[in-house]
């Protein structure tokens, strides 16, 4: 009887597990349909063009674009590069003759206006545009802007296919996007991926006023200037840069938001140049030492290292040492985030600038000025982040005589003492002979005696904040004094 009961229990358990397995097997796994891009390619692919720029001398190609020339040097480390588009010259491999570069573009009006990157056509002696039906036209460069890397071309044609312009402000990470262009000269190639990040700033040397769209779309030389489409078939960006050690795709591609590009294109067509906002400050990241010195809760924001004399910030009352934490309702976590926000603000706009001054929050209204058309002002761009006399500091300083001022070259300010020797903590902090110390903490320094006075109470284990001028640019630097 006991054996029969055990046998029954075993059968019951087996049936239970079998039933559960059957129930699980009967539940279909969820499926996610991948997008089909054929309709986008068929409808808007004909509006994507191949752009060929020719030069009388190959050495002229991209002469004012360091990033483009770097694509010809595979031995350099991974950096952001303009994918210039198959530059051919002496010693270069490729099917095209010397003095040629290939890129992409797209038609924005049926009467022949085309948008592309400036670095595709900069300094070119002639520009040719080829449509998907193989018709070729000579293009005229209507206008170009280096700050946004935008160029507007015009060909003499009518009833051309055009793209549909979208709203790049609506983009979100995770969205599918499609690129059409001429990678390695292979016209009308289609690649796809997702948006990895929106509003990516690449720093001071790579278009600091552009909040790039970062994607993992495979992009290669020749895609430059081509469109980036969303799933609605709307252009949301212009493919502009890649992060690569070889010049080829590594899954880090960057596109200029179409809202910025179209605004720039309109300005180029109507007045021949692009206007950007500026407030007249030099900024840098908040280092650990700066945060500690100013008793900040964290290292968010952008610390002001220099205020342009007579500029908008100076008139509004912003000061060196103020930490910008917000601009017109948008938070600032990193110094590279501020330049694009200010640049895209119309000159004359009264902006609310949130700051921390001596650790206390304040809001200051600043009337945004106009950035000089001849380039990006030093009094606007974020400076490189800096981290980091008294014998404990390891500094030797000297008063600035007329002879020394002449030798310094870039320093035109008043006051300060020049560093003549660095050792120990000062050397570790990155200070160098020739740097001019303007402040110790919050106190201006105008002589060696004042420097000695302000560093007399430096103690082991403390952190000393200095404002220095290096080659004409102000930087906050901190010296950590070792504990004995």
VEXDRENVEX-757830 format. One line per 2 residues: their letters; for each residue x, y, z negated of C-alpha. Coordinates in nm, 2 decimals. Layout:
! VEXDRENVEX-757830
a	X,Y,Z ~ ...
//
This chain:
! VEXDRENVEX-757830
xx	0.00,0.00,0.00 ~ 0.28,0.23,-0.09
xx	0.46,0.16,0.24 ~ 0.15,0.23,0.44
xx	0.11,0.57,0.25 ~ 0.47,0.66,0.33
xx	0.42,0.57,0.70 ~ 0.11,0.78,0.72
xx	0.28,1.08,0.56 ~ 0.57,1.05,0.80
xx	0.33,1.04,1.10 ~ 0.14,1.34,0.96
xx	0.46,1.55,0.92 ~ 0.57,1.45,1.27
xx	0.24,1.55,1.42 ~ 0.26,1.89,1.24
xx	0.60,1.97,1.38 ~ 0.50,1.85,1.72
xx	0.19,2.07,1.71 ~ 0.39,2.37,1.60
xx	0.64,2.31,1.88 ~ 0.36,2.29,2.13
xx	0.21,2.61,2.00 ~ 0.54,2.79,2.03
xx	0.60,2.65,2.38 ~ 0.26,2.76,2.49
xx	0.34,3.13,2.40 ~ 0.51,3.29,2.70
xx	0.81,3.50,2.65 ~ 0.76,3.87,2.72
xx	0.89,3.98,3.05 ~ 1.02,4.33,3.15
xx	0.99,4.41,3.52 ~ 1.30,4.59,3.65
xx	1.23,4.90,3.86 ~ 1.23,4.89,4.23
xx	1.40,5.18,4.39 ~ 1.32,5.11,4.76
xx	1.04,5.37,4.78 ~ 1.27,5.64,4.64
xx	1.54,5.56,4.89 ~ 1.31,5.54,5.19
xx	1.13,5.87,5.10 ~ 1.42,6.08,4.99
xx	1.73,5.91,5.12 ~ 1.71,6.10,5.45
xx	1.76,6.42,5.26 ~ 2.10,6.31,5.13
xx	2.39,6.42,5.35 ~ 2.75,6.35,5.39
xx	2.98,6.65,5.35 ~ 3.33,6.67,5.51
xx	3.56,6.96,5.43 ~ 3.87,7.02,5.64
xx	4.18,7.22,5.56 ~ 4.45,7.36,5.78
xx	4.71,7.24,5.53 ~ 4.65,6.93,5.31
xx	4.82,7.11,5.02 ~ 4.53,7.35,5.00
xx	4.28,7.09,4.90 ~ 4.15,7.17,4.55
xx	4.44,7.39,4.48 ~ 4.24,7.55,4.19
xx	4.10,7.23,4.06 ~ 4.34,7.05,3.84
xx	4.10,6.76,3.78 ~ 4.08,6.69,4.15
xx	4.46,6.67,4.19 ~ 4.47,6.44,3.89
xx	4.27,6.18,4.08 ~ 4.58,6.13,4.30
xx	4.79,6.03,4.00 ~ 4.68,5.69,3.86
xx	4.96,5.69,3.60 ~ 4.79,5.96,3.39
xx	4.58,5.86,3.09 ~ 4.20,5.84,3.10
xx	4.06,6.19,3.15 ~ 3.75,6.35,3.30
xx	3.80,6.39,3.67 ~ 3.61,6.56,3.95
xx	3.56,6.29,4.20 ~ 3.68,6.52,4.48
xx	3.58,6.27,4.75 ~ 3.86,6.08,4.92
xx	4.13,6.35,4.95 ~ 4.37,6.26,5.23
xx	4.71,6.41,5.27 ~ 5.08,6.32,5.30
xx	5.14,5.98,5.13 ~ 4.77,5.92,5.08
xx	4.59,5.60,5.20 ~ 4.27,5.63,5.40
xx	4.11,5.62,5.74 ~ 4.07,6.00,5.77
xx	4.35,6.24,5.89 ~ 4.54,6.47,5.66
xx	4.35,6.78,5.54 ~ 4.01,6.62,5.49
xx	3.79,6.55,5.19 ~ 3.45,6.37,5.18
xx	3.16,6.44,4.94 ~ 2.79,6.44,4.93
xx	2.50,6.68,4.91 ~ 2.12,6.71,4.95
xx	1.88,6.93,5.14 ~ 1.67,7.16,4.92
xx	1.48,7.34,5.20 ~ 1.36,7.23,5.54
xx	1.54,7.52,5.71 ~ 1.88,7.39,5.62
xx	1.99,7.49,5.27 ~ 2.20,7.22,5.10
xx	2.33,7.19,4.74 ~ 2.66,7.03,4.66
xx	2.96,7.07,4.42 ~ 3.19,7.36,4.46
xx	3.49,7.14,4.43 ~ 3.38,6.95,4.74
xx	3.42,7.25,4.97 ~ 3.65,7.49,4.78
xx	3.91,7.66,5.00 ~ 3.79,7.46,5.30
xx	3.86,7.61,5.65 ~ 3.55,7.43,5.79
xx	3.27,7.22,5.65 ~ 3.07,6.96,5.85
xx	2.74,6.80,5.73 ~ 2.61,6.47,5.87
xx	2.25,6.36,5.82 ~ 2.12,6.01,5.78
xx	2.02,6.00,6.15 ~ 2.39,6.08,6.24
xx	2.32,6.44,6.35 ~ 2.62,6.66,6.26
xx	2.62,7.03,6.19 ~ 2.87,7.29,6.10
xx	2.78,7.43,5.76 ~ 2.83,7.78,5.63
xx	2.92,7.82,5.26 ~ 2.65,8.07,5.13
xx	2.79,8.09,4.78 ~ 2.98,7.90,4.52
xx	3.02,7.92,4.14 ~ 3.32,7.77,3.96
xx	3.17,7.78,3.61 ~ 2.89,7.55,3.70
xx	3.07,7.38,4.00 ~ 2.79,7.46,4.24
xx	2.80,7.54,4.61 ~ 2.52,7.63,4.85
xx	2.56,7.54,5.21 ~ 2.35,7.64,5.52
xx	2.31,7.46,5.85 ~ 2.12,7.58,6.15
xx	1.84,7.34,6.17 ~ 1.46,7.32,6.11
xx	1.20,7.07,5.98 ~ 1.46,6.88,5.78
xx	1.37,6.62,5.52 ~ 1.40,6.76,5.16
xx	1.43,6.62,4.81 ~ 1.18,6.69,4.53
xx	1.32,6.89,4.24 ~ 1.25,6.76,3.89
xx	1.29,6.90,3.54 ~ 1.62,6.79,3.38
xx	1.50,6.91,3.04 ~ 1.26,6.61,3.03
xx	1.53,6.35,3.06 ~ 1.58,6.11,2.77
xx	1.85,5.85,2.70 ~ 1.74,5.51,2.83
xx	1.56,5.63,3.14 ~ 1.65,5.47,3.47
xx	1.82,5.69,3.73 ~ 1.94,5.65,4.09
xx	2.23,5.80,4.28 ~ 2.26,5.82,4.65
xx	2.59,5.94,4.81 ~ 2.90,5.85,5.01
xx	3.13,5.66,4.77 ~ 3.47,5.61,4.94
xx	3.31,5.75,5.25 ~ 3.04,5.48,5.27
xx	2.74,5.70,5.35 ~ 2.40,5.66,5.19
xx	2.51,5.40,4.93 ~ 2.26,5.35,4.65
xx	2.35,5.28,4.28 ~ 2.14,5.28,3.97
xx	2.17,5.28,3.59 ~ 2.04,5.45,3.28
xx	2.08,5.79,3.11 ~ 2.33,5.74,2.83
xx	2.32,6.09,2.68 ~ 2.18,6.43,2.75
xx	2.36,6.76,2.68 ~ 2.71,6.61,2.67
xx	2.98,6.88,2.65 ~ 3.32,6.79,2.78
xx	3.52,7.06,2.60 ~ 3.71,7.38,2.70
xx	3.88,7.26,3.01 ~ 3.59,7.08,3.18
xx	3.31,7.33,3.25 ~ 3.25,7.42,2.89
xx	2.92,7.59,2.98 ~ 2.76,7.28,3.13
xx	2.56,7.04,2.91 ~ 2.61,6.73,3.13
xx	2.38,6.43,3.18 ~ 2.59,6.12,3.10
xx	2.49,5.80,3.27 ~ 2.63,5.45,3.34
xx	2.54,5.48,3.71 ~ 2.84,5.34,3.92
xx	2.99,5.65,4.07 ~ 3.30,5.67,4.28
xx	3.50,5.92,4.49 ~ 3.27,6.06,4.76
xx	2.96,6.07,4.54 ~ 3.05,6.42,4.43
xx	2.77,6.66,4.50 ~ 2.51,6.39,4.56
xx	2.17,6.38,4.38 ~ 2.07,6.19,4.07
xx	1.70,6.08,4.09 ~ 1.46,5.98,3.82
xx	1.20,5.71,3.88 ~ 0.95,5.96,4.01
xx	1.19,6.03,4.30 ~ 1.28,6.38,4.16
xx	1.63,6.51,4.16 ~ 1.73,6.57,3.80
xx	2.11,6.62,3.84 ~ 2.41,6.66,4.07
xx	2.67,6.39,4.03 ~ 2.99,6.58,3.94
xx	3.25,6.40,3.72 ~ 3.36,6.06,3.60
xx	3.57,5.94,3.31 ~ 3.83,5.70,3.46
xx	4.19,5.58,3.45 ~ 4.18,5.47,3.81
xx	3.95,5.72,3.98 ~ 3.68,5.45,4.01
xx	3.37,5.39,3.81 ~ 3.40,5.29,3.45
xx	3.04,5.34,3.35 ~ 3.09,5.70,3.23
xx	2.95,5.94,3.49 ~ 2.84,6.30,3.44
xx	2.59,6.50,3.63 ~ 2.50,6.87,3.62
xx	2.14,6.92,3.51 ~ 1.93,7.03,3.81
xx	1.77,7.31,3.62 ~ 2.11,7.48,3.58
xx	2.20,7.40,3.94 ~ 1.89,7.54,4.09
xx	1.91,7.86,3.88 ~ 2.27,7.90,4.00
xx	2.17,7.83,4.36 ~ 1.89,8.09,4.35
xx	2.14,8.35,4.21 ~ 2.40,8.26,4.47
xx	2.14,8.30,4.75 ~ 1.99,8.63,4.62
xx	2.29,8.82,4.48 ~ 2.60,8.61,4.57
xx	2.71,8.53,4.21 ~ 2.59,8.37,3.89
xx	2.53,8.56,3.57 ~ 2.59,8.39,3.23
xx	2.55,8.50,2.88 ~ 2.83,8.56,2.62
xx	2.85,8.68,2.26 ~ 3.22,8.75,2.23
xx	3.36,8.50,1.99 ~ 3.63,8.24,1.99
xx	3.53,7.93,1.80 ~ 3.66,7.59,1.69
xx	3.54,7.28,1.51 ~ 3.51,7.29,1.13
xx	3.80,7.09,1.01 ~ 3.80,6.92,0.67
xx	4.03,7.18,0.54 ~ 3.81,7.47,0.66
xx	3.51,7.30,0.50 ~ 3.69,7.26,0.17
xx	3.82,7.62,0.17 ~ 3.49,7.77,0.24
xx	3.30,7.53,0.02 ~ 3.08,7.40,0.30
xx	2.85,7.10,0.25 ~ 2.99,6.93,0.56
xx	3.20,6.98,0.88 ~ 2.90,7.07,1.11
xx	2.90,7.39,1.31 ~ 3.15,7.61,1.48
xx	3.38,7.84,1.28 ~ 3.45,8.18,1.43
xx	3.83,8.23,1.47 ~ 3.81,8.56,1.66
xx	3.56,8.83,1.73 ~ 3.60,9.03,2.05
xx	3.64,9.40,1.97 ~ 3.33,9.59,2.08
xx	3.16,9.27,2.19 ~ 2.80,9.16,2.11
xx	2.91,8.96,1.81 ~ 3.11,9.24,1.66
xx	2.83,9.49,1.71 ~ 2.59,9.25,1.54
xx	2.82,9.20,1.24 ~ 2.96,8.85,1.29
xx	3.30,8.80,1.13 ~ 3.60,8.58,1.15
xx	3.53,8.28,0.92 ~ 3.16,8.27,0.97
xx	3.04,7.92,1.06 ~ 2.77,7.91,1.33
xx	2.52,7.64,1.25 ~ 2.24,7.73,1.49
xx	2.16,7.94,1.80 ~ 1.80,8.04,1.89
xx	1.64,7.76,1.70 ~ 1.88,7.49,1.81
xx	2.13,7.33,1.56 ~ 2.50,7.34,1.62
xx	2.69,7.03,1.51 ~ 3.01,7.07,1.71
xx	3.18,7.38,1.86 ~ 3.14,7.25,2.22
xx	2.76,7.27,2.19 ~ 2.75,7.65,2.15
xx	2.90,7.77,2.48 ~ 2.64,7.60,2.71
xx	2.36,7.74,2.49 ~ 2.49,8.10,2.51
xx	2.58,8.08,2.88 ~ 2.22,7.97,2.97
xx	2.08,8.26,2.77 ~ 1.99,8.56,2.98
xx	2.20,8.87,2.91 ~ 2.01,9.12,2.71
xx	1.83,8.85,2.51 ~ 1.82,8.91,2.14
xx	1.93,8.57,1.99 ~ 1.90,8.45,1.64
xx	2.24,8.31,1.52 ~ 2.24,8.10,1.21
xx	2.56,8.12,1.01 ~ 2.72,8.02,0.68
xx	2.92,8.31,0.53 ~ 3.11,8.22,0.21
xx	2.89,7.91,0.19 ~ 2.57,8.11,0.20
xx	2.32,8.08,0.49 ~ 2.23,8.39,0.69
xx	2.06,8.47,1.02 ~ 2.20,8.75,1.24
xx	2.04,8.89,1.56 ~ 2.29,8.92,1.84
xx	2.21,9.09,2.18 ~ 2.37,8.85,2.43
xx	2.61,9.02,2.67 ~ 2.72,8.93,3.03
xx	3.01,8.69,3.08 ~ 3.28,8.84,3.31
xx	3.24,8.72,3.66 ~ 3.61,8.66,3.70
xx	3.61,8.37,3.47 ~ 3.54,8.24,3.12
xx	3.65,8.48,2.86 ~ 3.88,8.37,2.58
xx	3.64,8.55,2.35 ~ 3.37,8.29,2.43
xx	3.52,7.95,2.48 ~ 3.56,7.71,2.19
xx	3.92,7.68,2.10 ~ 4.09,7.35,2.05
xx	4.01,7.20,1.71 ~ 4.29,7.27,1.46
xx	4.36,7.07,1.14 ~ 4.60,7.06,0.93
xx	5.63,8.21,0.28 ~ 5.58,7.97,0.01
xx	5.84,7.70,-0.03 ~ 5.56,7.46,-0.10
xx	5.41,7.54,0.24 ~ 5.73,7.49,0.43
xx	5.70,7.83,0.61 ~ 5.95,8.10,0.69
xx	5.80,8.42,0.82 ~ 5.93,8.76,0.94
xx	5.78,9.10,1.00 ~ 5.69,9.17,1.36
xx	5.93,9.43,1.50 ~ 5.88,9.59,1.84
xx	6.15,9.36,1.97 ~ 5.98,9.05,1.83
xx	5.64,9.17,1.96 ~ 5.79,9.20,2.31
xx	5.92,8.84,2.28 ~ 5.59,8.70,2.17
xx	5.43,8.80,2.50 ~ 5.07,8.68,2.44
xx	5.03,8.86,2.10 ~ 4.88,9.21,2.14
xx	4.71,9.23,1.80 ~ 4.79,9.44,1.50
xx	4.95,9.33,1.18 ~ 5.05,8.97,1.10
xx	5.38,8.80,1.04 ~ 5.56,8.57,1.28
xx	5.66,8.22,1.18 ~ 6.03,8.16,1.24
xx	6.07,7.81,1.09 ~ 5.84,7.53,0.98
xx	5.91,7.23,0.76 ~ 5.73,6.96,0.57
xx	5.36,7.04,0.51 ~ 5.36,7.33,0.77
xx	5.51,7.11,1.03 ~ 5.26,6.83,0.95
xx	4.98,7.08,0.99 ~ 5.09,7.16,1.35
xx	5.23,7.51,1.29 ~ 5.51,7.62,1.51
xx	5.77,7.89,1.53 ~ 5.62,8.18,1.72
xx	5.27,8.15,1.56 ~ 5.15,8.47,1.41
xx	4.99,8.44,1.07 ~ 4.70,8.69,1.05
xx	4.53,8.58,0.73 ~ 4.59,8.37,0.42
xx	4.25,8.26,0.31 ~ 4.02,8.56,0.36
xx	4.29,8.82,0.31 ~ 4.46,8.99,0.61
xx	4.84,8.98,0.62 ~ 5.03,9.27,0.76
xx	5.38,9.21,0.62 ~ 5.61,8.96,0.46
xx	5.55,9.11,0.12 ~ 5.17,9.06,0.16
xx	5.23,8.70,0.28 ~ 5.44,8.63,-0.03
xx	5.18,8.79,-0.25 ~ 4.90,8.58,-0.11
xx	5.09,8.25,-0.13 ~ 5.25,8.31,-0.47
xx	4.99,8.11,-0.65 ~ 4.99,7.81,-0.42
xx	4.99,7.49,-0.63 ~ 5.07,7.13,-0.55
xx	4.76,6.94,-0.43 ~ 4.59,7.25,-0.29
xx	4.49,7.33,0.06 ~ 4.58,7.67,0.21
xx	4.38,7.81,0.50 ~ 4.56,8.03,0.76
xx	4.43,8.22,1.05 ~ 4.70,8.22,1.32
xx	4.74,8.36,1.67 ~ 4.90,8.12,1.92
xx	4.96,8.25,2.27 ~ 4.68,8.50,2.23
xx	4.42,8.26,2.09 ~ 4.32,8.27,1.72
xx	4.30,7.94,1.54 ~ 4.22,7.84,1.18
xx	4.48,7.59,1.05 ~ 4.50,7.43,0.71
xx	4.81,7.32,0.52 ~ 4.77,7.04,0.27
xx	5.03,7.09,-0.01 ~ 5.15,6.75,-0.14
xx	5.09,6.67,-0.51 ~ 5.41,6.64,-0.71
//
